[in-house]
Amino acid sequence: MVVDFGMFQGFSEKEGLNKVPAALDPLKIDAVVLTHGHLDHCGRLPLLAKAGYHGPIFTTEPTIPLASLILRDSAHLQAMDAERYNRKHPDKEPTEPIYSAKDVDDLIGLFKPVNYDQRVEVAPGIRAQFVEAGHMLGSASIRLTVEDGGKTKNIVFSGDVGPKGAPILKDAVGFHQADFVVMESTYGDRDHKPLAETVEEFEGIVNKAVASKGKLLVPVFAIGRTQLLLYLLAQMFRNKTVQKFPIFLDSPMAIQATKIYWEHMSLFDEEFQALSRERPLTQDLTSLKATPTAQDSMALNDQPGPCLIMAGAGMCSGGRILHHLRHNLSKPEACVLIVGYQGEGSLGRRLVDGEKEVSMFGEKIQVRATIHTLGGFSAHAGQTDLMDWFGHLAAAHPRVALTHGEDRGRLPLAKLIQERYGIKVVLPQLGETVEL
Ligand SMILES: [Zn+2]
């Protein structure tokens, strides 16, 4: 059984970790279960198909189109990166993408949709139950019930857990019974700023941008935050707290992801469903325009303010947002709104850090635009929500392994679980084996 098989990103990507580990024989895997569609959870799955795995990959229904979108994009980016590298370094050993578009297509044929809450046999003697994790559309925590030699063991995988009360998504449900828990700990050390405050701040920034007739540029990752911002803008227009102004969704991937989101209305929280019953959100978003082609995107240079442009990449490390930044960073009436994590060394981080001059496309550009950072829109639960999620399981006294976090996040969370419940917590290293 394999549970998630993600891609290493950022610094660790360079260390050659994006492969099938030697201890894992793809032809001996009975089944794969996938918690959600983010690249750091599904990004290496095509390597299994490439190595001949043709068993099932169980996941929730919306995760299938979302993961497919992300994996196709990943194969495309890898092909472009390899092409660029080989062109620039004709004297060096040519580099190759770790998988191709065909490997992704082969993999997509293996996905098997599973409903939330239902129990399904995923392999002989192993049943799985997927429950809402509130992190992105389709996200799940998974419990595997394993029967072996007359004994039953329950192993719970949190996947990525979303914050309570976040707009659009239902709250994470969690489980009440487990012998072993593998739990994420991304923000195990802190709580986020209350969401209502962040929404209010967002509204203030939008109103100011509209009043100054500037362009509001928002670097976004295609899935999650984009739909959250569209939802909030629709609400502001409906409640007339902000006057309608042009919004551009300038990312082909975000356009597709938004379409997938809106097709799954029944999976959203009660508030969103009630709003859409009253009147579809699209009627509030009449000033929203998708700009799928490069020409559409370039035409936005001549678009007068006020307007809001959402474009990738989320860390300003490439993509269409770079062109918009190049045209607008030097304009004092322009505004850049950072809503996601900005990795060390990225252009987004330099802007957040208040650098007054940045280099792009070989030019030096003065930063006169206002840079705003909104930290409260995280898709990950903070410490209190993680402890609540775990709280349901505490009475069963499971063993716990904390993953998916740097030590900064997981050490304080481990300490808290040990102190509050007297439960032993292990902090596994990459490649470490834990006996169940
Ligand atoms: Zn995730």
Residues whose N, C-alpha, C, O or C-beta is under 5 A from the ligand:
A	BS01	ZN	H38 D160
